[in-house]
């Protein structure tokens, strides 16, 4: 039985593997998993995430072997992916209403709106841009830092 639902974007999932908030992001993700939270995203996440990881590889920040390991790890994450085609109209509406420069972020916002839940991201600019004019947005950086063992 699912007690709660969250929506995540590609930026948050990328931070699990490459990013300054990886420990904090894993702690958050592990907490959701332990609590039985349904972690949702539009299927667009797969395209955006693999593109970002490939760019890291092209920039020399990930070897081919590491890139493949990360992609394998991403495939094993407990994500419920919503076909992005079911979100086209609400995404375009939100992008227009919020004055976004593209519809990518609007797909995540549209899913969060449909599920009446928070969108979790690592993109502070998105939260700043949307403010209180759209679905609730939470930043990984706003969560408590993980406890470090001495």
Secondary structure, DSSP 4 states (H G I P E B T S, - for coil): ----EEEE-HHHHHHHHSSTTHHHHHHHHHHHHHHT-EEEEETHHHHHHHHHHHHHHHTTSS-HHHHHHHHHHHHTS-EEEEPGGGGHHHHHHHHHHHT-SSSHHHHHHHHHHHHT-PEEES-HHHHHHHTTSSS-EEEGGGSPPPPPP-
